[in-house]
Amino acid sequence: MSEQAGAHARPTPVARGWQSILRGIYVVWWRDLLRYWRDKWRLAASLAQPLLFLLVFGSGLSSALRGGFGGAAADIDYIQYIFPGVIAMAVLFTSIFSAASIVWDREFGFLRELLVAPIDRSTLAVGKALGGATQATIQGFIMVALAPVVGVTLTPLVFVTILPLIFVLAFSLSAMGVAIASRMRSMQAFQVVLNFLMLPIFFLSGALFPLTGLPDWMTVLTRLDPASYGVDPLRRVLLGASGTPEAVIQQLGLTINGQPLPLLGEVAILMGFGLVMLALAVRSFQHQE
């Protein structure tokens, strides 16, 4: 009886396989998090650019717009309008640049050791994506703490609501960064590709200007920009908590054929994009020698 009980207590091959995958994901995630936390200059530098945008664009353009927009949105101060976009900017730059560790590991030979290790290669892509998402979520929440400074109401409910929104945006962009980095052979090539992609992604996301009334070609690009579906939910939650009417927020927000998307629909689109990017990254790692 004891031998039978012991046999039943042993994990099955499937269970051992899942344990190995989860352990591999955890190790890759934890390594990236430790490297991020120990690099204080990187943390400070990644916050400097969003703060610069908030101060320079927020203060300068707010004065040019005389404190707000025209029409029904006249009561929205411009610095309040771009605040969610600045949060998204911190998330964008941190999440995508976190994938640079893949290129560094490849150049120094550490990635080859991971590829030949007795673990599923998918753990590399998933662990890197989750590590970048965690770093970017931390950066985003540091920026959220500035909400009272710019006149945006911050409550415990708002914190709980925007946490998954920030994480989904961070995960999607981090997965995109991992998918790109998995095919790069040098840091120079990776930086060129990122510089080509990041600024258009940021500027077309609606972080700095409304996505309504644009030329047709630009409207198409903004709807193809994954960051648009992350900035708009953040803005709807933060401005809504500050007392801005939903109709006014929708007037300045993301619409498809003139109709605003439901918040959960935007989250689903963004999450779907992230999963597609993660699948591409997994496939890339699986086929590498």
C-alpha positions in Angstrom: 0.0 0.0 0.0 2.8 2.4 0.9 4.5 1.8 -2.5 1.2 2.5 -4.3 0.7 5.6 -2.3 4.2 6.8 -3.1 3.6 6.2 -6.8 0.5 8.3 -6.7 2.3 11.0 -4.8 5.0 11.4 -7.5 4.3 14.2 -10.0 3.4 13.0 -13.5 5.6 13.8 -16.5 3.1 16.4 -17.6 3.2 18.0 -14.1 7.0 17.9 -14.0 7.0 19.5 -17.5 4.9 22.4 -16.3 6.9 22.8 -13.2 10.1 23.1 -15.3 8.5 25.7 -17.6 7.2 27.8 -14.7 10.5 27.6 -12.9 12.3 28.7 -16.1 10.0 31.6 -16.6 10.5 32.6 -12.9 14.3 32.5 -13.2 14.4 34.6 -16.3 11.8 37.1 -14.9 13.7 37.4 -11.6 17.1 37.9 -13.2 15.8 40.8 -15.3 14.1 42.3 -12.3 17.3 42.2 -10.2 19.3 43.8 -13.0 16.7 46.5 -13.3 16.5 47.2 -9.6 20.3 47.3 -9.2 20.7 49.8 -12.0 19.6 53.0 -10.3 20.8 55.3 -13.1 18.7 53.4 -15.6 15.6 53.8 -13.4 16.2 57.5 -13.0 17.0 58.1 -16.6 13.8 56.3 -17.8 11.8 58.7 -15.7 13.6 61.9 -16.8 12.2 61.9 -20.3 8.5 61.5 -19.4 8.9 64.2 -16.7 10.5 66.5 -19.3 7.6 66.0 -21.7 5.1 66.7 -18.9 6.8 69.9 -17.8 7.8 71.3 -21.2 4.9 70.2 -23.4 2.4 70.4 -20.5 3.3 73.9 -19.4 4.2 75.3 -22.8 1.3 74.0 -24.8 -1.1 74.6 -21.9 -0.2 78.3 -22.1 -0.6 78.3 -25.9 -4.0 76.6 -25.6 -5.0 79.0 -22.7 -5.4 76.1 -20.3 -7.6 73.8 -22.4 -9.3 72.8 -25.6 -12.1 74.4 -27.4 -15.8 73.4 -27.5 -17.2 71.0 -24.9 -13.7 70.1 -23.8 -12.7 73.6 -22.8 -12.6 72.8 -19.1 -9.9 70.2 -19.6 -6.4 71.5 -18.9 -3.9 70.4 -21.4 -1.4 69.2 -18.8 -4.2 67.0 -17.4 -4.9 65.7 -20.9 -1.4 64.6 -21.6 -0.7 63.1 -18.2 -2.0 59.6 -19.1 0.1 59.9 -22.3 3.2 60.6 -20.2 2.4 57.5 -18.1 2.2 55.5 -21.3 5.5 57.1 -22.5 7.3 55.8 -19.4 5.8 52.4 -19.9 6.6 52.4 -23.7 10.3 53.3 -23.3 10.9 51.0 -20.3 9.1 48.0 -21.7 10.7 48.0 -25.2 14.2 48.9 -24.0 14.1 46.1 -21.5 14.4 43.7 -24.4 17.9 45.0 -25.1 19.1 42.5 -22.5 18.4 39.8 -25.0 20.8 41.3 -27.5 23.5 41.9 -24.8 23.1 38.2 -23.7 23.6 37.1 -27.3 26.7 39.3 -27.8 28.3 38.0 -24.5 27.3 34.4 -25.1 24.9 34.0 -22.2 21.9 33.5 -24.5 23.6 30.5 -26.1 23.9 28.9 -22.7 20.2 29.5 -22.1 19.3 28.0 -25.5 21.1 24.8 -24.8 19.9 24.5 -21.2 17.4 21.7 -20.5 14.4 23.9 -20.4 11.7 24.8 -23.0 12.9 27.8 -25.1 9.4 29.4 -24.7 10.4 30.2 -21.1 12.9 32.7 -22.4 10.4 34.7 -24.4 7.7 34.5 -21.7 10.1 35.3 -18.9 11.6 38.3 -20.8 8.2 39.7 -21.7 7.0 39.4 -18.1 10.2 40.9 -16.8 9.9 43.9 -19.1 6.2 44.3 -18.2 7.0 44.3 -14.5 9.7 46.9 -14.9 7.5 49.1 -17.0 4.5 48.7 -14.6 6.7 50.0 -11.8 7.8 53.0 -13.9 4.2 53.7 -14.8 3.1 53.7 -11.2 5.9 56.0 -10.2 4.5 58.5 -12.8 0.9 57.9 -11.5 2.0 59.2 -8.1 2.4 62.7 -9.7 -1.3 62.8 -10.5 -2.2 65.3 -7.6 0.6 67.6 -8.8 -1.1 68.1 -12.2 -4.7 68.3 -10.7 -5.8 64.7 -11.5 -7.8 63.1 -8.8 -6.2 59.9 -7.4 -8.2 57.5 -5.2 -7.6 53.9 -4.1 -10.2 52.8 -6.7 -8.3 54.5 -9.5 -5.1 52.8 -8.4 -6.9 49.4 -8.5 -8.5 50.2 -11.9 -5.4 51.4 -13.7 -3.0 48.7 -12.4 -4.2 46.1 -14.9 -4.4 48.7 -17.7 -0.8 49.7 -17.2 0.3 46.1 -17.0 -1.5 45.1 -20.2 0.1 48.0 -22.1 3.5 47.1 -20.6 3.1 43.4 -21.4 2.1 44.1 -25.0 4.9 46.5 -25.7 7.4 44.3 -23.9 6.3 41.3 -26.0 6.9 43.4 -29.1 10.3 44.3 -27.9 11.2 40.7 -27.2 9.9 39.7 -30.7 12.2 42.3 -32.3 15.2 41.6 -30.1 15.0 37.8 -30.7 16.0 38.5 -34.3 18.6 41.1 -33.7 22.3 40.1 -33.8 23.8 43.4 -32.6 22.9 46.2 -30.2 23.4 48.8 -33.0 20.8 47.2 -35.2 18.4 46.9 -32.3 18.8 50.6 -31.4 18.2 51.6 -35.0 15.0 49.6 -35.2 13.8 50.9 -31.9 14.5 54.6 -32.7 12.6 54.0 -36.0 9.5 52.5 -34.2 9.2 54.2 -30.8 8.7 57.8 -31.6 5.9 57.1 -34.2 4.3 54.7 -31.8 4.3 57.4 -29.1 3.3 60.3 -31.2 0.5 58.4 -33.0 -1.0 57.0 -29.8 -2.9 60.2 -28.9 -0.6 60.9 -26.0 -0.1 64.5 -27.0 -3.2 65.4 -29.1 -6.7 64.1 -29.7 -7.3 61.3 -32.2 -10.3 63.0 -33.8 -10.4 65.3 -36.8 -7.2 64.0 -38.2 -6.4 63.5 -41.9 -7.6 60.1 -43.2 -4.0 58.7 -43.6 -3.1 59.7 -40.1 -6.4 58.3 -38.7 -5.5 54.9 -40.2 -2.1 55.0 -38.6 -3.4 55.9 -35.2 -5.8 53.0 -35.3 -3.0 50.6 -36.2 -0.9 51.9 -33.3 -1.2 49.4 -30.4 -0.3 52.1 -27.9 -3.5 54.0 -28.8 -5.5 51.2 -27.2 -3.5 51.7 -24.0 -3.5 55.5 -23.7 -7.2 55.9 -24.3 -8.3 53.6 -21.3 -5.8 55.3 -19.0 -7.2 58.7 -20.0 -10.8 57.7 -19.6 -10.2 56.4 -16.1 -8.0 59.3 -14.9 -10.0 62.1 -16.3 -13.3 60.4 -15.4 -12.1 60.2 -11.7 -11.3 64.0 -11.9 -14.9 64.7 -12.8 -14.7 65.1 -16.6 -17.9 64.0 -18.2 -17.7 60.8 -20.3 -19.1 62.6 -23.4 -16.2 65.1 -23.3 -13.6 62.3 -22.8 -15.1 60.4 -25.8 -15.0 63.5 -27.9 -11.2 63.6 -27.5 -10.6 59.9 -27.4 -10.2 56.9 -29.7 -13.2 56.1 -32.0 -13.8 53.6 -34.8 -16.2 55.0 -37.5 -17.2 57.7 -35.1 -18.1 55.3 -32.3 -16.1 55.0 -29.1 -14.8 51.6 -28.3 -15.7 50.0 -24.9 -12.9 50.0 -22.4 -12.8 46.2 -22.2 -12.7 46.1 -26.0 -9.6 48.3 -26.1 -7.9 46.1 -23.4 -8.8 42.9 -25.4 -7.3 44.4 -28.6 -4.1 45.4 -26.8 -3.8 42.0 -25.1 -4.4 40.2 -28.3 -1.6 42.2 -29.9 0.7 41.3 -27.0 -0.1 37.6 -27.3 0.6 37.6 -31.1 4.0 39.3 -30.5 4.8 36.8 -27.7 3.9 33.9 -30.1 6.3 35.4 -32.7 9.0 35.7 -30.1 8.5 32.1 -28.9 8.7 30.9 -32.5 11.9 32.8 -33.1 13.6 31.3 -30.1 12.4 27.8 -31.0 14.1 28.0 -34.4 17.4 29.5 -33.3 20.5 27.3 -33.3 
